[in-house]
Amino acid sequence: MGACPSCSSASGISYYRAELQPPKPPDVFLLKLFCHDRRGLLHEVTEVLCELELTIKRVKVSTTPDGKVLDLFFITDTRELLHTTARQDDTYDHLKAVLGDDMITCDIGIVSPEIAACSQGSSFLPDAITEEMFNTDMNNEHKNGSMYSKSPSITIDNSLSPAHTLVQIVCLDHKGLLYDIMRTLKDYNIQISYGRFTKKGKLDCELDLFIMQADGKKIVDPSKQNALLSRLQVELTHPLRVALVSRGPDTELIVANPVELSGKGRPLVFHDITLALKMLNKAIFLAEIGRYMIGERECEVYRILLDEGDGFSVARKEIQESVWKMLMGWDL
């Protein structure tokens, strides 16, 4: 199937948008939890929602001076059953089993499309945040110490197959590696016919991917090859961005990842962030998830305001590296 002539990218590789009716967006529900606060509570709630296949679209967490917390989760249901009493009761029971007497109230209700849209807030991040996270030297392999080690090696070869372009990747393995490769190729409307994945030691791996364009042809245009190589290099080196920024006397943890052209976000990011902070014994004062335009790309951004008065001192570098390693699936 050929690429739509009206759907081209500045990189020289055409995007394809199928002329089909877009799928009906899933219903969005608001889960309101009012609890006695305790360390690790947010991760425990997130873990329950993941187990129940409830996807967190947005969250707003706020604490009160008297030691309580109000968590607002905008969620969708993979099973599409949350409108039923049985599914809501099951969700309540799972949360109650984990939170026990710390759970004061729990309410679940569907929200209108207008409220769901308004819950996204501003489409643009403050310039200070985008500069901190994205205006970095992408060629610096040792930025932030051990957080970025060696850059991936990616080559393209058209001589080994009469019908396919071979992409060879040598890189460090990480959680979601195949996802990052597949979503990048999908965004460029490139098909994978077959491939091979080989693990070398603990983290090193090699991939051979035989690919073709949507029209069934090899990628022979040098500008298209370079655009694809550049994009893969960026996505495999920085599949997510992690930064700690100062907000006056407070510290804010920010994690950003690109959203697919299909609108899907990266799975389990919030789960891994809260787990890493729980393991560091760091309390969360405020938390928000939103989608923002950064440059020409839509990103899912997680903003976590840390509780600096929790009595536990952890170095900023340790927090940043621990969250990064958890997201990458590397040993802490």
N, C-alpha and C positions, 0 to 999 in steps of 0.2 A: 504494500500500500504506500503510495507516494506521500511526501510531506506537503502540507498545505502551503501554498505559495505566500499566503498572507501572514504566516506564522514563522518569522525568522528571528534569529538572535544576533546580537552584535558580534558574537564570537565567530560567526560564520557557519555554525551548525544549526540546521533548521529544527525548530520544535514542531511537533505534530499534535494537533488538538482534534480528536475524533468528533465528527459531526453527529453526536448522539445527545439525547436529552440528558442533562446532568442528573445524577442520582439525588433523590430527595434527602435533604440533610436529616440526620437523626434528631429525635427529640432531645432537648436539653433539660436536665433536672437540677434543682438546687437542693443540695444536702446541707442542712444547717445543724452544726454540732455545738452545743454549749457544754463545756466540761471544766472540771478542776484541772488546772494545768499541772503537767509533770514532764520531766525530761524524757524526750523520745516519743512523746504522744503523737506528734504529727506523722512521724514515720510509721507508727503502729496503725494509724487510720489509713495512711496511704497503702500499706501492705494489705490490709483487709480489702480495700477497693480494687487493688490489682488482682487479688485472688478471686474476687467476685466478677471479674471482667468488666468492671466499671471504669471507664476512661475519664481521667481528670482533664477537663478542657481549660479550666481556670480555677484558681483558689485565692482566697483572701483570708489571712489569719491575723487576728488581733488579740492582744492580751489586755486584761484589766488590772487595775492596781490591787485588787483583792485576791489575785492569784487564780483567776479564771481565764478561759480562752474561748473565743467565738471563732469557729472555723466555717467558712462558706465555700463549698465545693460545687462548681458547675460541672456536671458529669453527664456522660452519655453511656448507654447500656449496649454492649456488644451483642447481648442476647435479645435486645429490644423487648424486654419484659418489665421494665421498671415502672411502667404505668399501672401494673397489677398490684393488688394488695399483697399477694403472696410473695412477690419479689421484694417489695418494700419491707415486709415483715422479716424476710430472710436477711436482708441487709442490716436491719436494726438488730436482729439477734446476733449476727456476727460481730458487729461493732460493740454490743453490750458484753459479749463474751470476752473480748479483748480489753475493753476499757473499764469494765466492772462499775463500781460505785463512783468512779471519776466522771462518768457520763451523766450529765444532769438532764439534758433534753436532746432529742434527735428528731428532726423533721425532714421529710422528702416531698418535694412537689415539683410539678412540671412548670417551666417558665415559658413565657411567650417568646416568639422569635425576636420581637423588638427588644425585650429585656436581655435576651441572650446576646444580641448584637451590641447593645449598650454596655454590657459587662466587659467588653474587650477594651474599653477605654481608648486612650490616644493611640494612633497608629505609628507614632514616631517617638523614639527614645531621645532623651536629652543628649546634646552633642558631647558632653563630657563623658558619658558612658560609652558611646560608640567610638570615640577617639581612644579611650582606654582599652577597649576590647579588639578593635578592628584595624586601627591605624598602626600596625606593628610590622616589623620587618619579617616577611614571610620566609625569607631565606636564612634566618638565624636559627640554626638547629639547636642551640643550647639556651634558648630563652627560658627564663624562670627555672634555671638549674636542670634538674632531672626530668622536669615535666615534658620537655620535648627532646627526644634523643636524636636518632638519625632519620633523615628524610627518606621517603620511599624512592626506589628506582623504578621508573616506568618507561617502557619502550614499545614502539609500534613496528610491526614487520609485516609486509605484504608478500614476501617471497616464499613463505612456507606453505601456503594454501592457495589453490586456484580460485576459491570462492569466498574466503574469509580473510579479514584482517586479524592478525594475532596481536593481542595486548599482553605483555609480560610485566608482572608486578612483583617486586621484591620489597617487603616492608615488615614492620613489626605487626604482629597480630594484636587485635583489640576487640573488645565487645562491640558487635555491630559492624565488623569489617566488611562482610559480604553485603550487609544492608547498605553501607555507604557507597560501595561500588555499584550495586544494582540501582540505587536511587539516582546516582549520577548518570548512568547510562540510560535509565528510563527518562530522565529529564531531557536528554538529548535525542530521545527516540531511537536508540541503538539497541539492536537485538543480540542476545547471546545464544549461539547455536549449541556450543558445548564448551566445557572448560575443565581445568584440573587445579586442585588446591593441595599443596604439600607443606606440612609443618616441619620446620627445621629447628630443632632444639625447643626451648621453652617459649620464645616469643617470635622468632624469625619465621617467615613463611613466604612461599612463592606461589603465584597464580599465573596460569596460562588461560587466556580467554579468547575464543574464536568468535568474532563479532561481525555484524554487517549492519548497514543502514536499513531503514524501513523499506526502501525500494529494492532490497535484496542485493545491493552492490557493496563492494569493499570501500573503505575510506582511503581514497588515494589523494585527495586534495591536501596539500601540505598545511594550509591554513586551518582546515578542519582537524587535522591530526594534532597540530600544535594547541588548538583550543581545547581539545579533549584531554591531552596530556596535562595541560596547565590546570584544568578543572579537577582532574583526578588527584593531582599533586596537592592541591589545596585541601580537598575534601578528606584525603587520607592523612595529611599532616595535622589538620585542625578540624576533625569531625564535629567538635564542639569548642566553644570558647569559654574559659573560666577566668574570672577576674574578681579581685577584692578591691573595692573602692571606699574611700572615706566619705562619710556623710556627717560632717561636723565631728562630734565626739563618737559617732557610731561607725560601725563597719557593715557594708553591704556586700553580700556574695551575689555575683551575677553569672548565670550560665545561659549561653545562647546556642541554639542549633538551627540550621536552615530547615524550612518547611518544604516538603515535596511540592511539585507543581500540582499534584492531585489534591493538595490541602492537608495531607497527613503529616503529623509531627513524629518525632523520634520516640519510640516506646521507652517507658520505665525511667525516664530522666529524673523526674521528681522523686521517684522511689529511691534511686541511687544517691541523690543529693541528701535527702533526709537520713538515709542509712549512714552515710559517711559522717554527717554531723552528730548523729547519735553515738557513733563509735568514738568520736572525739569528745563526747560529753558536752557539746556546745548547744546551748538553748537558742530557740528561734523566737524572736519577738514579733516579727511581721513577715509574711510571705505572700507573693503574688506571682501569677503566671499570666502572661499576655502575649499577643502576637504583634510584631512591629515591623515596619519597613525599614531595612538598613541598606542604604544604597538602592539597588534595584531588586533586592531579595527580601522575601518575607521570612522572618525568623521567629521562633518560639523562644521567649526570654523568661527566665526564672530569676526573680529578685527576692533575696532572702536577707532581711535585716537581722543581724545577730544580736543576741542579748549580751552586751558587754558587762553587765552587772551581775552575771550569774556566778561569780566567784571562781571560775575556771579559766585560767590564762593559757591560751594556745596561740603560738606564733602565727602570723598571717600566712607565711609561706607554707607552714604545715597544714593549715586549713585548705589552702588552694591546691596543694599537691594531693592531699587525701581525697578531696572531692574529684579531682582529675583522674586519679588512679581508680577510684571506684567506678566512675563513668566508663573508663577504658577497660575495666575488668582485670586490672593488674593487682598483684598482691600488695596489701597495705602493710 
